Amino acid sequence: MRASGILLPVSSLPSKYGIGCFSESAYEFVDQLKRAGQSYWQILPLGPTSYGDSPYQSFSTFAGNPYFISLEDLIEEGVLTREECGEADFGSDPRSVDYGKMYRARFPLLRLAYERSDISRDAGFQKFVEENAYWVRDYAIFMAVKDRFGGKSWDKWPEDIRKRWPYSMDYYQRELYFDIEFYEYIQYVFQKQWNRLKSYANENGIRIIGDIPIYVAYDSADTWANPQLFQLDGENLPAAVAGCPPDGFAADGQLWGNPLYRWDYHRDTGFAWWMSRLSYCFRLYDVVRIDHFRGFDEYYSIPFGDATARNGHWEKGPGMEFFRKMRECLGDCTVIAEDLGYVTDTVRKLVRDTGFPGMKVLEFAFDSRDTGSASDYLPHNYPVNSIVYTGTHDNETLTGWFAGIRPEERRMVRSYLNNFRDSGSEIYWDLICTAMGSVSRLCVIPMQDYFGYDNTCRMNQPSTLGKNWKWRLTEGELTDELIGKIRDVTMRYGRLG
């Protein structure tokens, strides 16, 4: 069945208090998706963000982002007042998230809500902690200890707690009891609010596409609590880290810095941690997009301490053995394989063998520098079992991209679209229609592309800090007229939900 959806991070929703969250605006967006004939809402990872504010570098692969908790709901519960939330400074620009002010304003309010909640008497809370004990306790202790040491990365903590010596763990669990319970409370509220929103979306015919980074952050509860899962040395420092090799777009490659997996250990344990991680994801989302899918075939290993990715090398990943175990443990799950970038024959084979749809990004089809694989992204070459995007969260907006490409590339675009008009001001609609008209089973369009916005509205520019993950919709910006136009193009190409 042909279908379509819209890519919009939760953080980009309009809301009163500085960042998109699970407030009334999220429910309104679900209603707008339904009216626009869409079947999917794709979001970015929901985890708590760390330095750089990237949802792909989280303090936990299981935990939810406290920023997404609806303060309006807490006001209705009576644990916060409208005056208290109104007096907090979340920033003055409704178009952009101010993460510094968000951090300083949100946590005191959430702490106040916790102190008024009498949560320890809540049977639902007790059940949540019990059912999620395999991750939530470690996460809560990790965050409480991190606060005690001024936010320092866990490798800078004293050796006893850094290495989780039993007496030290007992000490901090007693010493930081209420701080730990506070972080458990946040996760309880997050899960309640998210489950309610997801149920509402599903009831209205909207399925959620979530996103799981293949790697976890070094400074995370996952790495601190489970060092045996990763390529760490005797002091629990990385032996090697993740990234990508140099190419035509990055002369030094990309140095991500995430710890690499000890795949031999994971095999010996039946990939138990991974199965737990994926099982949790499929409770959060209807569809899971696995970021950097090629890492399961081969992963790029960079010596720890190197300043660039130049000296890295490729190592073999777990391959199809991993996905056979996944099917055995979890059944037939709906997965999107993020197979972008440099793709080898073995990666293509792995994607085919899993049966998962790969990704096709229309912007990649007209890159004159990439003579090898650009044609793979031309719509007439797409397989049915694929997901087509005009661009992803890492790409320029369609309008920004078209304005910035080379003249010969613009001619390639116009020739392919058979559009030789002088003005390129609305060529983004032609590109959207081309994606919608492809044979790909699912078409996902970033929200900014439907508006024709330029790169000032870009979500992320890889390898940069300080300007990413900030863009937001404003109240009333998604009009009935645009919703009708989206519905029309969706219906025209047989993708109406």
C-alpha positions as CSV (number, residue, x, y, z in Angstrom):
1,M,0.0,0.0,0.0
2,R,1.3,3.4,-1.0
3,A,1.5,6.0,1.8
4,S,3.1,9.2,2.9
5,G,4.2,11.1,6.0
6,I,5.8,14.2,7.3
7,L,9.1,14.5,9.2
8,L,8.9,16.9,12.1
9,P,10.8,16.5,15.4
10,V,8.8,16.9,18.6
11,S,11.1,19.8,19.5
12,S,9.9,21.7,16.4
13,L,6.2,21.7,17.4
14,P,4.8,25.1,18.5
15,S,4.2,25.4,22.3
16,K,4.1,28.0,25.0
17,Y,7.2,27.1,26.9
18,G,10.2,27.3,24.6
19,I,10.2,23.9,22.9
20,G,7.8,21.5,21.2
21,C,6.5,18.9,23.6
22,F,3.6,16.6,24.4
23,S,1.2,19.5,24.8
24,E,-2.0,20.3,23.1
25,S,-0.1,21.4,20.0
26,A,1.2,17.9,19.5
27,Y,-2.4,16.6,19.4
28,E,-3.3,19.4,17.0
29,F,-0.5,18.3,14.7
30,V,-1.8,14.8,14.7
31,D,-5.2,16.2,13.6
32,Q,-3.5,18.2,10.9
33,L,-1.7,15.1,9.6
34,K,-5.0,13.3,9.4
35,R,-6.7,16.2,7.5
36,A,-3.7,16.3,5.2
37,G,-4.2,12.6,4.3
38,Q,-0.9,11.5,5.9
39,S,-0.3,8.0,7.4
40,Y,3.0,8.6,9.2
41,W,4.6,11.1,11.6
42,Q,8.4,10.7,11.6
43,I,10.3,12.1,14.6
44,L,13.9,12.2,15.8
45,P,15.2,10.2,18.8
46,L,13.4,11.1,22.0
47,G,16.3,10.7,24.4
48,P,17.6,13.3,26.8
49,T,20.2,15.4,25.0
50,S,23.7,16.2,26.2
51,Y,26.4,18.7,25.1
52,G,25.6,20.0,21.6
53,D,21.9,19.3,22.1
54,S,21.9,16.5,19.5
55,P,19.2,13.8,19.9
56,Y,21.9,11.4,18.5
57,Q,24.1,12.0,21.5
58,S,21.9,11.1,24.5
59,F,22.5,10.4,28.2
60,S,20.5,7.2,27.7
61,T,19.2,5.1,24.8
62,F,16.1,4.2,26.9
63,A,15.2,7.4,28.7
64,G,13.0,10.2,27.4
65,N,13.8,13.9,27.1
66,P,12.6,15.9,30.1
67,Y,12.1,18.9,27.7
68,F,9.2,17.1,26.0
69,I,7.1,16.8,29.1
70,S,4.1,19.0,28.8
71,L,4.1,21.6,31.6
72,E,0.4,22.3,30.8
73,D,-0.4,18.7,31.9
74,L,1.5,19.3,35.1
75,I,-0.5,22.5,35.7
76,E,-3.7,20.5,35.2
77,E,-2.4,17.9,37.7
78,G,-1.9,20.7,40.3
79,V,1.8,20.2,40.8
80,L,2.7,23.4,39.0
81,T,0.9,26.7,38.6
82,R,0.4,28.7,35.4
83,E,2.1,31.7,37.1
84,E,5.3,29.7,37.9
85,C,5.6,28.5,34.3
86,G,4.8,31.9,32.9
87,E,7.5,33.6,35.0
88,A,10.3,31.2,33.8
89,D,12.5,32.4,30.9
90,F,12.5,29.9,28.1
91,G,13.7,32.4,25.5
92,S,11.9,35.0,23.4
93,D,12.1,33.6,19.9
94,P,9.1,31.3,19.1
95,R,11.0,30.2,16.0
96,S,14.1,28.8,17.8
97,V,14.8,26.7,20.9
98,D,17.2,28.3,23.4
99,Y,18.7,25.2,25.0
100,G,20.7,27.2,27.6
101,K,17.6,28.9,28.9
102,M,15.6,25.6,28.5
103,Y,18.1,23.8,30.8
104,R,18.0,26.6,33.4
105,A,14.2,27.0,33.5
106,R,12.9,23.5,33.0
107,F,14.6,21.5,35.6
108,P,13.7,23.7,38.6
109,L,10.0,23.5,37.5
110,L,10.2,19.7,37.1
111,R,11.9,19.4,40.5
112,L,9.1,21.5,42.0
113,A,6.5,19.2,40.4
114,Y,8.2,16.2,41.8
115,E,8.3,17.6,45.3
116,R,4.6,18.3,45.2
117,S,3.7,15.0,43.6
118,D,3.9,12.6,46.6
119,I,5.0,10.2,43.8
120,S,6.3,7.5,46.2
121,R,2.7,6.7,47.1
122,D,1.7,6.3,43.4
123,A,1.0,2.7,42.5
124,G,1.5,3.5,38.8
125,F,4.9,5.0,39.5
126,Q,6.0,1.9,41.6
127,K,4.8,-0.4,38.7
128,F,6.8,1.7,36.2
129,V,10.0,1.5,38.2
130,E,9.6,-2.2,38.6
131,E,8.9,-2.9,35.0
132,N,11.7,-0.7,33.8
133,A,14.2,-1.6,36.5
134,Y,16.6,-2.9,33.8
135,W,17.4,0.6,32.7
136,V,15.7,3.3,34.7
137,R,17.6,2.7,38.0
138,D,21.0,3.0,36.3
139,Y,19.9,6.1,34.4
140,A,18.5,7.8,37.5
141,I,21.7,7.1,39.6
142,F,23.8,8.2,36.6
143,M,22.1,11.5,36.3
144,A,22.0,12.1,40.1
145,V,25.7,11.4,40.4
146,K,26.4,13.6,37.4
147,D,24.6,16.5,39.0
148,R,26.6,15.9,42.2
149,F,29.9,16.3,40.3
150,G,28.8,19.4,38.4
151,G,27.8,17.7,35.2
152,K,31.2,16.2,34.5
153,S,31.5,13.2,32.1
154,W,31.5,10.0,34.1
155,D,35.2,9.3,33.2
156,K,36.1,12.3,35.3
157,W,34.3,11.0,38.4
158,P,36.2,9.4,41.4
159,E,37.3,5.9,40.6
160,D,35.0,4.2,43.1
161,I,31.8,5.4,41.5
162,R,33.3,5.6,38.0
163,K,33.9,1.8,38.2
164,R,30.7,1.2,40.2
165,W,32.4,-0.4,43.2
166,P,29.6,-2.0,45.3
167,Y,30.2,0.1,48.5
168,S,30.2,3.3,46.4
169,M,27.0,2.4,44.6
170,D,25.3,1.7,48.0
171,Y,26.6,5.0,49.4
172,Y,25.3,7.1,46.5
173,Q,21.9,5.4,46.4
174,R,21.4,6.4,50.1
175,E,23.0,9.8,49.8
176,L,21.1,10.8,46.6
177,Y,17.9,9.0,47.3
178,F,15.6,11.9,46.4
179,D,17.6,13.0,43.5
180,I,17.4,9.5,42.1
181,E,13.7,9.3,42.7
182,F,13.3,12.7,40.9
183,Y,14.9,11.3,37.7
184,E,12.7,8.2,38.0
185,Y,9.7,10.5,38.3
186,I,10.6,12.5,35.2
187,Q,10.8,9.2,33.2
188,Y,7.4,8.1,34.6
189,V,5.7,11.3,33.6
190,F,7.5,11.2,30.2
191,Q,6.3,7.7,29.4
192,K,2.7,8.4,30.5
193,Q,2.5,11.5,28.3
194,W,4.1,9.9,25.3
195,N,2.0,6.8,25.5
196,R,-1.1,9.0,25.6
197,L,0.0,11.0,22.5
198,K,1.0,7.9,20.6
199,S,-2.3,6.2,21.3
200,Y,-4.1,9.3,20.1
201,A,-2.1,9.2,16.9
202,N,-2.7,5.5,16.3
203,E,-6.4,6.0,16.9
204,N,-6.5,8.6,14.2
205,G,-4.6,6.4,11.7
206,I,-1.2,8.0,12.2
207,R,1.8,5.7,12.8
208,I,4.9,7.0,14.5
209,I,8.3,6.5,12.8
210,G,11.0,6.6,15.5
211,D,14.7,6.8,15.1
212,I,17.4,4.8,16.9
213,P,21.1,5.7,16.5
214,I,23.2,2.6,16.1
215,Y,25.7,3.9,18.7
216,V,25.2,5.3,22.2
217,A,27.1,8.2,23.6
218,Y,30.2,7.6,25.7
219,D,28.9,9.9,28.4
220,S,25.8,7.9,29.0
221,A,24.2,5.6,31.5
222,D,24.4,2.8,28.9
223,T,28.2,2.9,28.7
224,W,28.8,3.6,32.4
225,A,26.5,0.8,33.6
226,N,27.5,-1.7,30.9
227,P,31.2,-1.2,30.0
228,Q,31.5,-4.9,29.0
229,L,29.4,-4.1,25.9
230,F,31.9,-1.7,24.4
231,Q,35.5,-1.6,23.3
232,L,36.9,0.0,26.5
233,D,40.3,-0.5,28.2
234,G,41.0,-1.4,31.8
235,E,40.2,2.2,32.9
236,N,36.9,2.1,30.9
237,L,38.3,4.6,28.4
238,P,37.5,3.9,24.7
239,A,40.1,1.8,22.8
240,A,38.6,3.0,19.5
241,V,35.7,5.2,18.5
242,A,33.2,5.5,15.7
243,G,33.1,7.8,12.7
244,C,33.3,7.8,8.9
245,P,36.3,7.9,6.6
246,P,37.3,10.9,4.5
247,D,35.3,11.5,1.3
248,G,34.5,14.2,-1.2
249,F,32.4,16.0,1.4
250,A,34.7,15.8,4.4
251,A,38.5,15.7,3.8
252,D,39.2,14.6,7.4
253,G,36.2,12.3,7.6
254,Q,33.8,12.4,10.5
255,L,34.9,11.7,14.1
256,W,31.8,10.9,16.1
257,G,33.6,9.7,19.2
258,N,31.0,7.1,20.2
259,P,32.3,3.9,21.8
260,L,32.3,0.8,19.5
261,Y,30.6,-2.4,20.4
262,R,32.4,-5.6,21.4
263,W,30.4,-7.7,18.9
264,D,32.0,-10.9,20.1
265,Y,30.5,-10.3,23.6
266,H,27.1,-9.5,22.1
267,R,27.2,-12.7,20.1
268,D,28.1,-14.7,23.2
269,T,25.1,-13.3,25.0
270,G,22.6,-13.8,22.2
271,F,22.6,-10.0,21.6
272,A,20.6,-9.7,24.8
273,W,21.3,-6.0,25.4
274,W,20.4,-5.2,21.8
275,M,17.2,-7.2,21.9
276,S,16.2,-5.4,25.0
277,R,17.0,-2.1,23.4
278,L,15.0,-2.8,20.2
279,S,12.1,-4.3,22.2
280,Y,11.8,-1.1,24.1
281,C,11.9,0.9,20.9
282,F,9.1,-1.0,19.4
283,R,7.0,-0.2,22.4
284,L,7.7,3.5,21.8
285,Y,7.2,3.6,18.1
286,D,5.3,1.8,15.3
287,V,8.3,1.8,12.9
288,V,12.0,2.1,13.8
289,R,14.5,3.8,11.5
290,I,18.0,2.4,12.3
291,D,20.5,5.1,11.8
292,H,23.9,4.2,10.1
293,F,22.6,0.7,9.2
294,R,25.8,-0.1,7.4
295,G,27.5,-0.4,10.8
296,F,26.0,-3.8,11.1
297,D,27.9,-5.0,8.0
298,E,31.1,-3.1,8.6
299,Y,32.0,-0.3,11.0
300,Y,34.7,2.3,10.9
301,S,37.1,2.1,13.8
302,I,39.2,5.2,14.7
303,P,42.1,5.1,17.3
304,F,40.9,6.8,20.5
305,G,42.6,10.2,20.9
306,D,43.0,10.9,17.2
307,A,42.0,14.4,16.1
308,T,40.5,13.3,12.8
309,A,39.1,10.2,11.2
310,R,41.9,9.8,8.8
311,N,43.6,6.9,10.5
312,G,40.6,4.7,10.9
313,H,39.9,1.3,9.3
314,W,37.0,-1.0,8.6
315,E,36.0,-3.9,10.8
316,K,33.3,-6.5,10.3
317,G,30.0,-6.1,12.1
318,P,27.6,-8.9,13.1
319,G,25.8,-9.0,9.8
320,M,22.7,-11.1,9.1
321,E,23.3,-13.1,12.3
322,F,22.1,-10.1,14.3
323,F,18.8,-9.7,12.3
324,R,18.1,-13.4,12.4
325,K,18.3,-13.2,16.2
326,M,16.1,-10.0,16.1
327,R,13.4,-11.9,14.1
328,E,13.6,-14.9,16.5
329,C,13.2,-12.7,19.6
330,L,10.9,-9.9,18.4
331,G,9.1,-11.4,15.4
332,D,8.4,-9.4,12.2
333,C,9.2,-5.8,13.1
334,T,8.8,-2.8,10.8
335,V,12.3,-1.3,10.3
336,I,13.7,1.4,7.9
337,A,17.4,0.8,7.1
338,E,19.3,4.1,6.9
339,D,21.6,3.0,4.1
340,L,22.9,6.4,3.0
341,G,26.5,7.5,2.4
342,Y,29.1,5.2,0.9
343,V,27.3,1.9,0.3
344,T,29.2,-1.3,-0.7
345,D,27.8,-4.4,-2.3
346,T,27.9,-6.2,1.0
347,V,25.7,-3.5,2.6
348,R,23.3,-3.7,-0.3
349,K,23.1,-7.5,0.2
350,L,22.5,-7.1,3.9
351,V,19.6,-4.7,3.3
352,R,18.2,-7.1,0.7
353,D,18.6,-10.1,3.0
354,T,16.8,-8.4,5.9
355,G,13.9,-7.4,3.6
356,F,13.9,-3.9,5.2
357,P,13.3,-0.9,2.9
358,G,16.2,1.3,2.4
359,M,16.2,5.1,2.0
360,K,16.3,7.2,-1.1
361,V,17.0,10.9,-0.8
362,L,16.1,13.0,-3.8
363,E,18.7,15.7,-3.2
364,F,21.4,13.1,-3.7
365,A,20.3,12.3,-7.3
366,F,21.8,15.5,-8.8
367,D,25.2,15.6,-7.2
368,S,27.7,16.0,-10.0
369,R,30.6,15.1,-7.6
370,D,29.1,11.7,-6.9
371,T,29.2,10.0,-10.3
372,G,29.1,6.5,-8.8
373,S,25.8,6.3,-6.9
374,A,23.9,9.5,-7.8
375,S,21.8,7.5,-10.3
376,D,20.6,5.2,-7.4
377,Y,18.7,8.2,-6.1
378,L,16.9,9.1,-9.3
379,P,13.2,8.2,-8.8
380,H,13.0,6.0,-12.0
381,N,15.5,3.7,-10.4
382,Y,13.8,3.2,-7.1
383,P,12.6,-0.2,-5.9
384,V,9.1,-0.5,-4.5
385,N,10.6,-1.6,-1.2
386,S,12.1,1.8,-0.3
387,I,11.3,5.0,1.5
388,V,11.8,8.2,-0.5
389,Y,12.7,11.5,1.2
390,T,13.3,14.9,-0.4
391,G,15.9,15.3,2.3
392,T,16.5,14.2,5.9
393,H,17.2,16.2,9.1
394,D,20.9,16.3,8.1
395,N,20.2,17.8,4.7
396,E,19.6,21.3,3.5
397,T,16.0,22.3,2.8
398,L,14.9,21.7,-0.8
399,T,14.8,25.5,-1.5
400,G,18.1,26.1,0.2
401,W,19.7,23.1,-1.6
402,F,18.4,24.2,-5.0
403,A,19.7,27.7,-4.5
404,G,23.2,26.5,-3.5
405,I,23.9,23.7,-6.0
406,R,26.1,24.3,-9.1
407,P,24.6,25.7,-12.3
408,E,25.1,22.4,-14.1
409,E,23.3,20.6,-11.3
410,R,20.3,23.0,-11.5
411,R,20.2,22.2,-15.2
412,M,20.2,18.5,-14.4
413,V,17.2,19.1,-12.0
414,R,15.3,21.1,-14.6
415,S,15.9,18.6,-17.3
416,Y,14.8,15.7,-15.1
417,L,11.6,17.6,-14.1
418,N,11.1,18.9,-17.6
419,N,10.8,22.3,-16.0
420,F,12.6,25.1,-17.8
421,R,10.8,28.1,-16.3
422,D,13.0,31.0,-15.5
423,S,11.9,31.3,-11.8
424,G,12.9,28.6,-9.4
425,S,10.9,30.0,-6.5
426,E,8.5,27.1,-6.3
427,I,10.5,24.3,-7.8
428,Y,10.3,22.6,-4.5
429,W,6.7,21.6,-5.3
430,D,7.9,20.0,-8.5
431,L,10.5,18.0,-6.5
432,I,7.9,17.0,-3.9
433,C,5.6,15.8,-6.6
434,T,8.4,13.8,-8.2
435,A,9.1,12.1,-4.9
436,M,5.4,11.5,-4.3
437,G,5.0,10.0,-7.8
438,S,7.8,7.5,-7.4
439,V,7.1,3.8,-6.9
440,S,8.5,3.9,-3.3
441,R,6.0,2.4,-0.9
442,L,6.4,5.3,1.5
443,C,7.2,9.0,0.9
444,V,8.3,11.2,3.8
445,I,8.7,15.0,3.3
446,P,10.3,17.3,5.9
447,M,7.9,19.9,7.1
448,Q,10.2,22.8,6.0
449,D,10.0,21.6,2.4
450,Y,6.2,21.9,2.2
451,F,6.7,25.6,3.2
452,G,9.5,26.1,0.7
453,Y,11.7,27.5,3.5
454,D,15.4,28.2,2.9
455,N,18.4,27.0,4.9
456,T,17.7,29.4,7.8
457,C,15.2,26.7,8.7
458,R,17.5,23.8,8.4
459,M,17.4,21.3,11.3
460,N,21.0,20.1,11.4
461,Q,24.3,20.8,9.6
462,P,26.6,17.9,10.5
463,S,30.0,18.6,12.1
464,T,28.9,22.0,13.4
465,L,27.9,23.1,16.9
466,G,25.7,25.8,18.4
467,K,23.2,26.3,15.6
468,N,21.4,23.0,15.2
469,W,18.2,21.3,16.4
470,K,16.6,24.7,17.1
471,W,14.0,25.3,14.3
472,R,10.3,25.4,15.3
473,L,6.9,25.9,13.8
474,T,5.0,28.8,15.2
475,E,1.4,28.8,16.2
476,G,-1.0,28.9,13.3
477,E,1.8,28.6,10.7
478,L,0.5,25.3,9.2
479,T,-2.6,26.8,7.6
480,D,-5.8,25.1,6.3
481,E,-4.7,26.2,2.8
482,L,-1.4,24.4,3.0
483,I,-3.0,21.3,4.6
484,G,-5.4,21.2,1.7
485,K,-2.5,21.5,-0.8
486,I,-0.6,18.6,0.9
487,R,-3.8,16.5,0.8
488,D,-4.3,17.2,-2.9
489,V,-0.8,16.1,-3.9
490,T,-1.0,13.1,-1.6
491,M,-4.3,12.0,-3.2
492,R,-3.0,12.7,-6.7
493,Y,-0.2,10.1,-6.3
494,G,-2.3,7.5,-4.6
495,R,-0.9,7.9,-1.1
496,L,-3.9,9.1,0.8
497,G,-4.2,7.8,4.3
